[in-house]
Amino acid sequence: MAQHRLFPVAVLAATLAAALASCAGDEGDARPVRATDRAAPVGTGYTSDQLEQALLFEISGYQRAGEPDSGEYGSLKAIQNFDQLQDQVVLDKPRCAKAARPGAEIDRSTPTAIATFTRGNGLTATETLMAVGAATADKHIRARVPEGCLTFRTRVGSQWSEHRVVETPPGTLGEGSRTVGVTTTSGASHTKTWYVVLRGRHFLATISLHGPGATRAEAELLATQAYDQARRILR
């Protein structure tokens, strides 16, 4: 399953991205208590506070949804809520279900920072920075959608949704990148999610762009901006 660890974030984003974005950025003054900013793990180099400083401060045309959050991966409210929501999702293909557990593949103590932005046309962009070593980053970039999981259905409560996945060839954003798109149909509603992960020096940056008008081009543009910002700050 190591090769598929980032697939769940992309595909579950189709049904959970809006909720995840809300949890990550719409906390107002009641930000969750975060773990003490520990020394960065050997071979990664950055603390969660440093990662937070390296997040995009603004995106043209978007508004920041609340304040950024940072700390150990498993301590962040957005991640905890994502885990809870994920437990409510039923997949129609059991062979894809094991791929839908990203928390089990990410060290819960990994220094992480998250920021969320929204736009009036229903788009939500979420940036995540994680301090990881080269080997871990490489596994994320090389991950591929499991065979037979390019189309699938999910159920949350009594609501079924259909999903179609598009996986592009490995990219060259940053020091290597991966882009996955998901089109979701739920009743008369059609939404898209584009997910870009790219590696930098001792960090992994991801952008998820969710909404009816989400495009690969915009997601990759935002990912490039995120990488450029992180590279300037994380020296």
N, C-alpha and C positions, 0 to 999 in steps of 0.2 A: 504493500500500500504506500510505500515511501514515495513512489513516483506520482501519486495522485493527490498529495496532501493539499494542494491549493485549489483543486477542482471544486470542493464543496463551497468555498467562499463565493465563487462565481455563480454557481447554480442556485444555491440557497439565497443569494442576494436577490434573485428574481422574486421571491416571495417574502423575504425578510429585510431587504435593504432599507426600505423606508422606516421600518421600526428601529433597525440598528442605527440609522443616521439620527433619528430622533433621540435615542438613548445616548448617543455619543455627544450630541451637541446642544441639546435643549434642556440643560439642567439648571440654568439660571444661577442663583447664588448657592444652591444646595448641591455643590459638587461632591461626589463620593469621596470618602476618606481613602486615601491612596497609601500604598505601602511606602515605607521609608525608602528613599532613593539610594539603593545599595550601590556598592562599587560595581562598575561594569564587569561582566563576565570576562574571563581571560580570553583574549583573541578577538573580542568584539570592539572594545575601546570606548563606547559611549554609554552614558547613563540616560535614564528616561528624561531627566531635566534638560540635558543637552539636546535630545531628540525633539522635545517640545519646542525649544528655541529654533530648531531647524525646519519646523513645519511652515507651510505657506501661511503668510499673515493675511493675505487677501487674494482674491481671484477676480479678475475683471468681469463684471456682469453678475457676480454672485454676492450673497450676503453670508457672513459667518453665522452659523447657528449655534449660539452660545460660545463658551470658552473651550479651548482645547483641553484634553485630559491626558495625563501621563502617569506612568508607574509600571509595576510589573504586569505583564500581559494578563495574568489570571485575576488581578485585583481590579481591573478597570470595569466600571459599571456597564459600558457598552458591550464588553466581551461576556460578562456574566449574563446580561439580558439576552444576548445572542444565543448563548448556550441554552437558556431556558426556552426560547422560541424554537430553537432547532429541535428540541426534544418533542415538540408538538407536530413536527412535519413527518408525514408518512409518505414514503416513496413507493411507486408501483413496481419498481424493479429491485428486488432484494439484493442482487449482486452489486447495485450501486450504493446501497445503504451504508456499507462500511466506509465508503469514501466520504460520507457526510459527517465525519467527526473530526474537524480540524483541530479542536482543542487537544485531542489526544496526541497530535503530531507536533504541537508547538510547546516548547518548554514554558510552563506557566510563570516562570520567573524572568522571562525575557524582557528587558527594558523596551517599553513601547510608548508611543505617543499618537494621539488621534485628533483630527480636526474635521469638522463637517461644514459644508457650505450649501446654500440653497439658492435657486433662481426662480423667478416668478412663473416660468412656464412648466413648473412641475419637476425640474431636474434637481437631484441631490448628488453632490460630490463629496466623497469621504476619502481623506488621506490618512494613511497609517505608515508610521516609520517604526522599524524594529531593529535593534542592535543584534546582529548575527555574524557568525564567522563565515568565511568563504565557502566552506563545504556545505553549510546549511543553506546559504543563499543559492548556491548552484543547484541543489536539489529542488528548490522552489521553481527556479527558472526552467529546469528540465522536466518538470512535472507535465503529465499529459492526461487528457480526459480518458477515463477507463473505457475499454472497448464495450460498445453496446449502450453507452450512456449519453450519446449525443441527442437523443430524444427521450423524454420521460415525463411522468406525471407526478404531482405531489398533492397531498391533501392536508389542509389545516382545518381542523374541526370537520365541518361538512362540505367545505369548499374545495373543489378540485381545480387544479391549474395544469396546463400543458406547457412544456418547455422545450425549446429547440436551441441547441448549443452550437456555436461556431468557434472553432479553435484555429487561430492563425499560426503560420510557421514561426519559429523562434525569431525574436526581433533584436534590434541593435540599439534600443534606447538605453541610456546609461551604459553600464558595463555588461549588458545582456538583459533581455526582457521577454515577457510572455503576455499575450493578450487573448482574452476569452470573452465572447459575447453570448448573451442569453436573451432570447425572445420569449416572453411569457404571455399566454392567453388564458384569461380567467373570465368566463362568461363573455360579455361584450367588450371587456377591457383588454387592451394590448399594451404591454410595457416592454422596455428593453433595459438591459444592464450590460455595461461593458466594464471589464475588470482588467487592469494592467498591473503587472508586478515587474519591478526592475531592481537590479542590484547596483549598489555603489560600494565604496570602500568601507567595509565593516557595517553596512546597513542594507536593509531591504525596504524599498518604498513601494506602496501600493496605492492605486487610485481606483475607486469604484464609482461609476457614473450611472445613476438609475433614473428612469423616467421615460415618458412616451417618446420624447425626442432625442434620447441619448444616442450618440454616434461614436464609432470607433475613433474617428479623427479627433474629436474633442477630448475623449478619454486619454488618448495618447499625447495630445498637446498638454493636458493638465499633468500627466505623468512626467513629461519632460520638464515642465516648470517646477514640479516637486523635486525632481532629481537635481536640477540646477541650484535650487535654493538650499537643499541639504548639502550639496557638495561645497557650497560657499561657506556654510556655517560649520560643518563637521570636518575640521582640519586636524 
